[in-house]
């Protein structure tokens, strides 16, 4: 596979302190899979190289006003866990994008994410289409929740969806394995960060051979 970097977006879902950093409200839930997969190290390296190649870097953080007034007053499921742990409160340290993934000039920060899918209640679809970005590579948290929800929507919207199997983390090894092995191939092209870089570099080599 060859991918044109100028038509490719790398969407980073919820690389925020509450997930990634010791002391974060939900870090304990994902630490085991993060450590075993080394997803943070893989993603950090990928972002730098992809940015250098001309890929559009898109950050998709989630945040809520104190008191979580934007969602159901009696939340259930995954959002209940967010509320009960007081996670991702706007303006808090926990909701901040982590230091090693801080947006740089040219990066885009998606606004309005309040639920699972990064397309819902945000301007992500508008940004992708207005910039002619056809390839959407996904990384982040949780493997079987926000990443998968975003993957399914991107697939149905007709994007070329690439889920990065070594750049995601779930709350258990079983959830990680099942999502990647069973669900990802149904709605995307699962690949590693190394595979993605190879596809991008292949396109650059082709372009160079044509003199542009």
C-alpha angles and dihedrals in degrees: 000000000000122000127195106229091210089061096042131094126193107207114201110201118206102332087167133140095253088066107027108035135068107256092032115133094243101024093105091058095057103027095095095055092039090056096044095047097035086220095160093054092047093048095046091053092044095052093054095048095042091050090051090053093054101261114150109245113213123188117205109188124171124222141163135200114254108281093029093250092162094071139052110302087226101044122187136186120017095348090056087058090053092051095043091052093044090233131168097014110174112256094017127119089244093060094050120108107252120263097247091053099044112150115257132202108298095025119119127223115207114224130211104029106157101149143030107290114067089216095056114094092353139096094242097114092049092050094049094048097041090053094045093243108162102165116067118191116190132207134161144052138020107012093205098030125038095009092048093044091052091045093054093049093046089051093051091047090058102251122143097251123205119183115199107222096195094046100060135076136196133188094261140023090240093055089046093051098044095048094049096042101038111021107031096061090055095060107021149012104270113212142149124256088253090055091051093051090048091053091049093047090049091058091048090053091051092050092048091053089057092052099252 
